[in-house]
Amino acid sequence: MSEKLSPQDIRKYNWYIWRFFIGCFVFVLLLIGLTSFGIFGTLPSLRDLENPKSNQASEIISSDKKILGKYYVENRSNVTFKDISPNVINALVATEDNHFYQHSGIDFWRTFSIIFYNLIGHKQGASTITQQLALNQFSSEGRAHNVINRFVQKLKEQLIAVRIEKHYTKQEIITMYLNSVSFGSNTFGVASAAQTYFNTTPARLTPDQAAVLVAMLKGPTLYSPIRNPKNSLTRRNFVLGRMVEEGFLSKAEAEECRAKPLGIDYHPMNHNEGLAPYFRSVLKDDVKRILSTITKADGTPYDIDRDGLKIYTTINYTMQQYAEEAQREYMRDLQNQFNMQWKGVKLSAKIKNFKLLIDQGIHQSDRYHELKAQDMSEEDIIHNFYTPDTLNLFTWKGDIDTVMKPVDSIVYCKMLLRNALMSMDPTTGYVKAWVGGIDFEHFKYDQVKQGARQVGSTAKPFTYAVAIDNGYSPCYQVDNVPITIKSPGAPDWTPGSSPLETVPGMITLRTALAHSQNWVTAYMMNEVTPPPVVELIKKMGIHTDVPPYPSICLGVFDATVMDMTAAYSVFANHGIWTEPTYLLRIEDKNGNEIYNHTPKVRQVMNDQNAYVMVDMLRSVVDMQGATGNRLRWKYNFTNPIAGKTGTTSDNSDGWFIGVTPKLVTGVWTGCENRDFHFRTTRMGEGSNSALPIFALYLKKVYADQSLGIKKNIDFELPKGGLTTVLDCDLYSQQQKGTNDVDKKLSF
């Protein structure tokens, strides 16, 4: 038998045990004290707790309060507690921290009983929601993997959690947590997650959707509904079970939710995808330039990708959709027309500067620069371009992977038609839709603001506007015959005119503009001279170089879609030029306005002359056989529309600028290089290559009554009433009467 312990031995062993526990307690207190004093790393200050740092995405907001896109390092958006569905809150608390509303940051019962909880199947971690927030939001080093480091980190988390609980309400804590956690796919925060996985808002998440998102918190990849849908479904059902156990759902409700599929509507955020990518790219450069001139209250600069700014724009989400749809619908067909014209033709023999342009394309390509960065010789790079490889190409039916020589892909891209559209309100200058190209992922160059192209006959109204200002009537007649203009110090200039398109005899200025007659336009340029035309063009907002040559009357200068659209808005806006505006204001993440845009406005012609020009441009659409008349006979528009087509030499550029009382829209179509073009005017003219996109877009806009753009509104008369005679029959009678009086007086 073993010897019994004496009372003295028992007291001695008890003392050892008590010393051990007291020592451990003192050691823990010492660690806590050292941690709180920052020996193991600084803890966040009260200011840090009140202003937690996070990489919060900046949002681009449309005029109809929808998110067009985001600028971010991490796709993270913040929402308030009231904007989060109770389903999300309940699922989170039930699964991650069922004592959340009872503890003060540290759940001691949870900490010491975690082993028991896992044994009975509750599968809970030891950290409370507040501790997880402390790690996510206020720990810069992330979760430590070393046991000792993790122990120290755990102490810091608990101290921070206690501080958080002292300074924030439970609602604020759970909101901060849901705004900070990762949901995979570079998506942070419940707002971004709701949009990415269910294409909805946090406020509209159903119990089963909320359970899917909360399930991902255990492991964003392991329980991803995209990568691991089976795991996601199992974990979702577990979360629903926890919600039943905690009284947030009835068994019947849970069973109904379990019976549903995951129901994912996946919309990953991508800078190349989504609405208005060209616009968003141009806007980002503008906003960064603005932010470089202002600072935060603490003197630090703003970061567009991290500071959660709200960028309010004039773009209408729905109209932008319609514009992009119109482009896709028609450009697919137009590209087929283009390809058929070149089918079987040896390009190198028919296209001017073919070899030079392909060589330039090689040296400007991303592939060339990547190979150059690998220190590959020029000879090897060229060999690479003539060696077949698997390439990804854009088509109007979707991207395709194909095997071809990279040099052939250069030719393929050169033969792709590009297109751009901008639509604006002529009275406010607000840009409503912006389509800068055909596919941002493959072709990032914006053709609305950054790319200037030759404007062709869309320049003709500028010459006629100066003529009207000089007293000429739209009914003034000119013999439509060839004319040669002599200019001091410059060669004589004689414009051409297609025999099939020439209207013979004496014709009015109205008819000349409607049928885009070169000789009459040149005659009027000779009458008014180039300098005043250049002056007007500049006043109307054309920023590119416009030389004072007679040929500018036929549009042999370059301009952007934005500038030309704004210039035509002058006609619809009583002669007032309003700066095209697409950025309204910028707010910081707290809703404080840090920038507000004030557009420039100037009167560039009187309202009488502006109205006369609108009336003349209406003839482009209304007059039978006129260049824009297909808006009537093909697209069946019956409402007031003015506009002008434009086609440049060799059919390289096709334009149409359509003017309605509430909307002015400019459309351009052409290849990347002007030497690649339509082979016939019938296909390449603006009425075929640009006008149809305007028509399809406007039909969609008019059909959507929620936009409030009514089609039967007419152009407003000048404020003092119209004094110019627009009826050419009446004008002829007046002229005859005047001539008769002159004859009598001459006797």
ABEGO torsion letter per residue (X at the ends): XBBBBBAAAAAAAAAAAAAAAAAAAAAAAAAAAAAAAGAAEBBBBAAAAABBBBBBBBBBBBAAGBBAEBBBABBBBBBBAAABBAAAAAAAAAAABAAAAABAGBBAAAAAAAAAAAAAGAGBBABBAAAAAAAAAABAAEBBABAAAAAAAAAAAAAAAAAAAAABBAAAAAAAAAAABBAEGGBBEAAAAAAAAAGBBAAABBAAAAAAAAAAAAGAAAABAAABAAAAAAAAAAAAAAAAAAGABBAAAAAAAAABBAGBBBBBBBAABEBGAAAAAAAAAAAAAAAAABBBAAGBBBBAAAAGBBBBBABBAAAAAAAAAAAAAAAAAAAAAAAAAABGBBAAAABBGAAAAAAAAAAABAAAAAAAAAGBBAAAAAAAAABBBBBBBBBAAEBBBBBBBAAAAAAAAAABBBBBBBBBBAAAGBBABBBABABAAABABBAAAABBBBAEAAAAAAAAAAAAAAGBBAABBBBBBBBBBBBBGBBBBBBBBBAAABBBEBBBAAAAAAAGBAAAAAAAAAAAEAAAAAAAAAAAGBABBBBBBAAAAAGABBBBAAAAAAAAAAAAAGGBBBBBBABABBBBAAGBBABBBBBBBBBABBAAAAAAAAAAAAAAAABBGBAAAAAAAAAGBABBBBEBBBBBBGGABBBBBBBBAABBBBBBBEBABAABBBABAAAABAAAAAAAAAAAAAAAAAABAAAGBBAABBBBBBAAEBABBABAAAAAAAAAAAAAAAAAAAX
